Amino acid sequence: MRDEYLKAANKVITDPNILINVVSRRVKQLKSGMEPLVQSLEKLEAEDIALREIIEKKISYELYTPATGA
């Protein structure tokens, strides 16, 4: 995982726990055959592709808040 990509992605998703979860989920998707949303002239690892997608705002996340039934 490239340090410069990690630092740049951390500016987009500032919570490190959320960033790790988003990258992890996207890496699983990429490794299962989903197409990358970014183009690169060089061969990138799935982790770097996921970070680039975050940096370029091709993917985002939504926090799930369970309803509290009263």
N, C-alpha and C positions, 0 to 999 in steps of 0.2 A: 504494500500500500504506500503510495507516494505521500510524503509528508506535506508537500505544498498543496496537494488536493485535499488532504484532511483538514489543513488549516483554513483553506478557502471554504470548504463545505461547513465547517464549524461556525463560520460567519453567517451562513444561511440558516442552519439549524443549530442554535446556540446551546441547547441542552445536550450534553454528551451522551446521555442514556438514550434519548430519542434518536440522535444521529446514528448510534450503533444499531439500534433496532431497525431503522429505515434502511441502512446499508445492508444489514444482514438479510432482511426480507428481499431486497432487490437482487442481491447476489444469488439467492436461491432461485429467483425467477429467471435470471440470466443463465444460470447453469442448467436449468430445466428446459432451455431452448427459446426463451423469449428474446426478441431482437432488441439490441441496444437503441436507445433514443438519441444517442450522440454518435457522431462520426469521428474517427481518428485515423491519421496517417500511420500511426505506429500501433503495434500490438499491445493492448492493455489487458491487465488482469480484470476479472469481474468486479473486484472491489474498487479498482480505479474507475471503471466505467460507471459504477453506481455513484461514486463521489462526483464525477463529472456531471452526471445527470442532475444531481442535487445542485451543484454550483451553477449550472445553466438553467436551473428551475424547470427542468423537464419533468421532474417528479416532486411531489410534496407529500405531506402527511396530514392526518386528521386525528386528533385525540378523541378517544371514545370515553364518554362519561356515562356510566350506567345510571339509569333512572332510579331514583330512590322512591319506591312505592310507599305511600303513607296510608 
